[in-house]
Amino acid sequence: MRDPLILYVCKGQLFLKLCILSIRSLERFNYKNIIVIVSSESEKKYLKSFYRDLHIDVRQIDLLGYNAWCWRPFILENYDFPDNSNEIVICDVDILWKIDPRELFNRFEGKNWFHKITFINPNLIDSYKDYKQVPSRLIGMKNMVMYRDNIGIKAYPNFIINGGLYMMKKENISRIYKKLCEAIKKMPSKFIMTEALL
């Protein structure tokens, strides 16, 4: 298996610094198949001062009034992934690799894999008539109720995924992000938790 492409999407000085730490943790294992997407030329220049050979793309998008969680989906909706890998790993900048990730990636080759799943009782979704009734601390549930009311759910999930670290085949990821962006734009609230919709 070729090393999967690890893709970071980050914006802002704090996230750039975290991204540097995450990349450093991969350097110990000679992991090189990495792309970082940033929002400006100055962010690219900053990262290049640490990693001259790092592939960095600059993408600017209009969030259309949605919150920052929507930035990555909107960026990746039409992103042209390079041909250097069949597997794409979406990685939050706060992930530090203590062991070589290749063993994990090889174990899940060809499968959709998410590093964390939070289990929920699917019956709770119907206990709320409207997303406004869902307590704000249950933002994932709030988004599921919005999805139910605005798009429809044929089968209720018994989990919410964590979108901070996951791997998919390249042919799936673009399709998933297009559908995710369609769902985001149909939500009545601009306060979206994209992980709940993913």
Disulfide bonds with the S-S distance in Angstrom:
none
